[in-house]
Protein backbone atom coordinates (compact mmCIF):
# COMPACT_ATOMS: atom_id res chain seq x y z
CA UNK A 1 0.00 0.00 0.00
CA UNK A 2 1.26 3.46 -0.79
CA UNK A 3 0.30 6.87 0.51
CA UNK A 4 1.45 10.41 -0.07
CA UNK A 5 2.28 12.37 3.08
CA UNK A 6 3.22 16.01 3.42
CA UNK A 7 6.84 16.05 4.70
CA UNK A 8 7.99 19.67 4.39
CA UNK A 9 10.08 19.40 7.59
CA UNK A 10 11.87 16.27 6.25
CA UNK A 11 11.07 14.22 9.33
CA UNK A 12 10.42 11.13 7.23
CA UNK A 13 13.40 9.64 5.45
CA UNK A 14 13.73 6.88 2.82
CA UNK A 15 13.67 3.40 4.35
CA UNK A 16 11.61 4.40 7.40
CA UNK A 17 8.51 2.36 8.27
CA UNK A 18 5.22 3.56 9.65
CA UNK A 19 2.01 2.08 10.99
CA UNK A 20 -1.13 4.01 10.16
CA UNK A 21 -4.77 3.82 11.13
CA UNK A 22 -7.23 5.13 8.59
CA UNK A 23 -10.33 6.63 10.17
CA UNK A 24 -13.52 6.38 8.17
CA UNK A 25 -16.70 8.38 8.73
CA UNK A 26 -18.78 7.12 11.67
CA UNK A 27 -21.96 6.84 9.63
CA UNK A 28 -20.64 4.62 6.86
CA UNK A 29 -22.44 1.38 6.13
CA UNK A 30 -20.74 -1.97 6.45
CA UNK A 31 -20.97 -5.53 7.73
CA UNK A 32 -20.94 -5.71 11.53
CA UNK A 33 -21.06 -8.80 13.76
CA UNK A 34 -21.15 -9.20 17.55
CA UNK A 35 -17.66 -9.16 19.08
CA UNK A 36 -18.51 -12.49 20.70
CA UNK A 37 -18.78 -14.11 17.23
CA UNK A 38 -15.12 -13.39 16.43
CA UNK A 39 -12.29 -15.66 17.53
CA UNK A 40 -8.81 -14.17 17.33
CA UNK A 41 -5.61 -16.22 17.39
CA UNK A 42 -2.82 -14.09 18.81
CA UNK A 43 -0.16 -16.54 17.58
CA UNK A 44 -1.12 -16.01 13.94
CA UNK A 45 -2.70 -12.55 14.35
CA UNK A 46 -5.79 -13.79 12.50
CA UNK A 47 -9.50 -13.69 13.20
CA UNK A 48 -12.20 -16.19 12.25
CA UNK A 49 -15.96 -16.50 12.43
CA UNK A 50 -18.35 -19.35 11.70
CA UNK A 51 -20.93 -18.78 8.96
CA UNK A 52 -23.93 -21.08 8.99
CA UNK A 53 -24.71 -22.54 5.56
CA UNK A 54 -27.90 -24.59 5.81
CA UNK A 55 -27.17 -26.89 8.76
CA UNK A 56 -23.37 -26.68 8.51
CA UNK A 57 -20.87 -24.36 10.21
CA UNK A 58 -18.14 -23.07 7.92
CA UNK A 59 -15.07 -21.29 9.26
CA UNK A 60 -14.09 -18.03 7.57
CA UNK A 61 -10.95 -15.98 8.03
CA UNK A 62 -12.02 -12.35 8.29
CA UNK A 63 -10.35 -8.96 8.20
CA UNK A 64 -11.59 -6.74 11.00
CA UNK A 65 -12.24 -3.04 10.97
CA UNK A 66 -12.35 -0.98 14.12
CA UNK A 67 -14.87 -1.74 16.85
CA UNK A 68 -17.94 0.42 16.87
CA UNK A 69 -17.99 3.43 19.12
CA UNK A 70 -19.73 2.82 22.43
CA UNK A 71 -23.04 4.56 22.67
CA UNK A 72 -23.64 4.29 18.91
CA UNK A 73 -26.24 2.11 17.23
CA UNK A 74 -23.51 -0.51 16.66
CA UNK A 75 -22.20 -0.80 20.25
CA UNK A 76 -20.81 -4.29 20.97
CA UNK A 77 -20.19 -4.97 17.28
CA UNK A 78 -17.04 -5.15 15.19
CA UNK A 79 -16.81 -4.32 11.50
CA UNK A 80 -15.87 -7.07 9.04
CA UNK A 81 -13.93 -5.71 6.07
CA UNK A 82 -13.71 -9.02 4.20
CA UNK A 83 -14.55 -12.68 4.65
CA UNK A 84 -18.32 -12.44 5.18
CA UNK A 85 -21.10 -10.72 3.27
CA UNK A 86 -24.20 -8.90 4.42
CA UNK A 87 -27.10 -11.30 4.95
CA UNK A 88 -25.03 -14.33 5.92
CA UNK A 89 -25.84 -16.00 9.25
CA UNK A 90 -23.00 -15.91 11.79
CA UNK A 91 -22.69 -18.22 14.83
CA UNK A 92 -22.60 -16.28 18.10
CA UNK A 93 -22.61 -19.05 20.73
CA UNK A 94 -20.87 -22.32 21.58
CA UNK A 95 -17.97 -21.35 19.32
CA UNK A 96 -15.54 -23.56 21.25
CA UNK A 97 -17.58 -26.59 20.15
CA UNK A 98 -17.70 -25.65 16.47
CA UNK A 99 -15.36 -26.73 13.69
CA UNK A 100 -15.48 -26.41 9.93
CA UNK A 101 -18.18 -28.78 8.71
CA UNK A 102 -19.93 -29.20 12.07
CA UNK A 103 -23.69 -29.83 11.85
CA UNK A 104 -25.70 -27.16 13.66
CA UNK A 105 -29.30 -26.38 14.51
CA UNK A 106 -30.60 -22.82 14.68
CA UNK A 107 -32.38 -21.51 17.76
Sine and cosine of phi, psi and omega as CSV:
sin_phi,cos_phi,sin_psi,cos_psi,sin_omega,cos_omega
0.00,0.00,0.63,-0.78,0.02,-1.00
-0.83,-0.56,0.48,-0.88,0.06,-1.00
-0.55,-0.84,0.49,-0.87,0.09,-1.00
-0.98,-0.21,0.76,-0.65,-0.04,-1.00
-0.78,-0.62,0.70,-0.71,0.07,-1.00
-0.91,0.40,0.78,-0.62,-0.09,-1.00
-0.65,-0.76,0.73,0.69,-0.09,-1.00
-0.90,0.43,-0.41,0.91,0.01,-1.00
-1.00,-0.02,0.06,1.00,0.03,-1.00
0.82,0.57,0.64,0.77,0.05,-1.00
-0.98,0.18,-0.45,0.89,0.04,-1.00
-0.99,-0.13,0.73,-0.68,-0.04,-1.00
-0.85,-0.52,0.39,-0.92,0.04,-1.00
-0.83,0.55,0.66,-0.75,0.02,-1.00
1.00,-0.02,-0.17,0.99,0.03,-1.00
-0.97,0.24,0.46,-0.89,0.04,-1.00
-0.91,-0.41,0.41,-0.91,0.00,-1.00
-0.56,-0.83,0.51,-0.86,0.16,-0.99
-0.93,-0.37,0.74,-0.68,-0.05,-1.00
-0.78,-0.63,0.51,-0.86,0.12,-0.99
-0.89,-0.45,0.81,-0.59,-0.01,-1.00
-0.99,-0.17,0.87,-0.49,-0.01,-1.00
-1.00,-0.03,0.78,-0.62,0.01,-1.00
-0.96,-0.27,0.35,-0.94,0.01,-1.00
-0.84,0.55,0.63,-0.78,-0.02,-1.00
-0.86,0.52,-0.55,0.84,-0.14,-0.99
-1.00,-0.05,0.27,0.96,-0.02,-1.00
-0.97,0.23,0.52,-0.85,0.01,-1.00
-0.99,0.15,0.39,-0.92,0.03,-1.00
-0.03,-1.00,-0.05,-1.00,0.05,-1.00
-1.00,-0.09,0.83,-0.55,0.01,-1.00
-0.83,-0.56,0.62,-0.78,0.07,-1.00
-0.76,-0.65,0.36,-0.93,0.07,-1.00
-0.87,0.49,0.62,-0.78,0.04,-1.00
-0.83,0.56,-0.53,0.85,-0.03,-1.00
-0.93,0.37,-0.25,0.97,0.01,-1.00
-0.99,0.10,-0.20,0.98,-0.09,-1.00
-0.98,-0.18,0.77,-0.64,0.11,-0.99
-0.94,-0.34,0.79,-0.61,-0.02,-1.00
-0.90,-0.43,0.75,-0.67,0.03,-1.00
-0.98,-0.20,0.95,-0.33,-0.05,-1.00
-0.93,0.37,-0.43,0.90,0.00,-1.00
-0.93,0.38,-0.59,0.81,-0.02,-1.00
-0.95,-0.30,-0.05,1.00,-0.02,-1.00
0.81,0.59,0.71,0.71,0.00,-1.00
-0.78,-0.63,0.41,-0.91,0.01,-1.00
-0.82,-0.57,0.58,-0.81,0.01,-1.00
-0.73,-0.69,0.38,-0.92,0.17,-0.99
-0.69,-0.72,0.24,-0.97,0.11,-0.99
-0.94,-0.33,0.83,-0.56,0.09,-1.00
-0.98,-0.18,0.69,-0.72,0.00,-1.00
-1.00,-0.08,0.88,-0.47,0.04,-1.00
-0.92,-0.40,0.97,-0.25,-0.08,-1.00
0.92,0.38,-0.92,-0.40,0.03,-1.00
-0.90,-0.43,0.41,0.91,-0.07,-1.00
-0.80,-0.59,0.71,-0.71,0.08,-1.00
-1.00,0.05,0.75,-0.66,0.05,-1.00
-0.84,-0.54,0.79,-0.61,0.00,-1.00
-0.98,0.20,0.63,-0.78,0.05,-1.00
-0.74,-0.68,0.73,-0.68,0.15,-0.99
-0.99,0.15,0.75,-0.67,-0.07,-1.00
-0.81,-0.58,0.46,-0.89,0.14,-0.99
-0.98,-0.20,0.80,-0.60,-0.07,-1.00
-1.00,-0.10,0.59,-0.81,0.20,-0.98
-1.00,-0.06,-0.22,-0.98,0.04,-1.00
-0.96,0.27,0.43,-0.90,0.08,-1.00
-0.92,0.39,0.42,-0.91,0.01,-1.00
-0.94,0.34,0.44,-0.90,0.02,-1.00
-0.94,0.34,0.68,-0.73,0.03,-1.00
-0.91,0.41,0.58,-0.82,-0.02,-1.00
1.00,0.03,-0.14,0.99,0.03,-1.00
-1.00,0.01,0.05,-1.00,0.03,-1.00
-0.92,0.40,-0.27,0.96,-0.07,-1.00
-0.94,-0.33,0.37,0.93,-0.03,-1.00
-0.84,0.53,0.67,-0.74,0.00,-1.00
1.00,0.10,0.08,1.00,-0.02,-1.00
-0.91,-0.41,0.36,-0.93,0.09,-1.00
-0.79,-0.61,0.60,-0.80,-0.02,-1.00
-0.99,0.16,0.67,-0.75,0.08,-1.00
-0.96,-0.27,0.89,-0.46,-0.01,-1.00
-0.99,0.12,-0.57,0.82,0.04,-1.00
-0.39,-0.92,0.42,-0.91,0.05,-1.00
0.92,-0.39,-0.32,0.95,0.05,-1.00
-0.53,-0.85,0.52,-0.85,-0.03,-1.00
-0.93,-0.36,0.38,-0.92,0.08,-1.00
-0.85,0.53,0.67,-0.74,0.03,-1.00
1.00,-0.10,-0.24,0.97,0.04,-1.00
-0.98,0.21,0.50,-0.87,0.01,-1.00
-1.00,0.00,0.78,-0.63,-0.06,-1.00
-0.91,-0.41,0.71,-0.70,0.05,-1.00
-0.95,0.32,0.70,-0.72,-0.01,-1.00
-0.85,-0.52,-0.08,1.00,-0.01,-1.00
-0.67,-0.74,0.32,-0.95,0.01,-1.00
0.82,0.58,0.56,0.83,-0.05,-1.00
-0.88,0.48,-0.55,0.83,-0.02,-1.00
-0.91,0.42,-0.32,0.95,0.01,-1.00
-1.00,-0.09,-0.15,0.99,-0.05,-1.00
-1.00,0.03,0.44,-0.90,0.12,-0.99
-0.51,-0.86,0.28,-0.96,0.00,-1.00
-0.89,0.47,0.85,-0.53,-0.02,-1.00
0.99,-0.13,-0.05,1.00,0.00,-1.00
-0.91,0.42,0.64,-0.77,0.08,-1.00
-0.99,0.16,0.69,-0.72,-0.05,-1.00
-0.74,-0.67,0.35,-0.93,0.16,-0.99
-0.84,-0.54,0.62,-0.78,-0.02,-1.00
-1.00,0.05,0.59,-0.81,0.06,-1.00
-0.93,-0.36,0.00,0.00,0.00,0.00
